[in-house]
Amino acid sequence: MSYDFNADEIFEMAEQMERNGAVFYRNAAAGVADRKNKEMLLMLAGMEDDHEKTFAEMRAALTAQEKATTVFDPQGEAVLYLKALVDTRVFFKKEIDTTSMKDILKEALLAEKDSIVFYLGMKEMVPEKLGKARLEAIIKEEMNHIKLIGGKLSAVK
């Protein structure tokens, strides 16, 4: 069965991924002794917080058509499915070796890449009339994260 997701559902998942990312970075920062590394991880957590707010604002600005339900789903199972996918594939809880900044950044880079893959896949399931174009903004935000983290990873000795 084919299922079309609307932009509202995708933005809701984007917000969840950003919350998960903020928790990831804060947990990593809590275990890091080096002050500069801790500050950088907390800065990344703050960026995730900002992106969550951005996505919430974008979601609030959606038209009624972009929020329209595409199939009969009285239990909200589509959103539960997406939430489970997000919570198990992108920034999910995992053991982090906080003694290695390089390992933390590698994990962060993988999670950011996974988030882009998630959004690209979801983009294929959102018809134009339900807000497909809006997903481009999310993908661009995550690509900026990859650039930033990649640069930090290159600088870590």
HELIX and SHEET records of a PDB file:
HELIX    1   1 ALA A    7  ALA A   30  1                                  24    
HELIX    2   2 ARG A   35  ALA A   60  1                                  26    
HELIX    3   3 ALA A   64  LYS A   67  1                                   4    
HELIX    4   4 GLU A   77  ARG A   89  1                                  13    
HELIX    5   5 MET A  101  LYS A  123  1                                  23    
HELIX    6   6 GLU A  128  LEU A  130  5                                   3    
HELIX    7   7 LYS A  132  ARG A  134  5                                   3    
HELIX    8   8 LEU A  135  ALA A  155  1                                  21    
END                                                                             
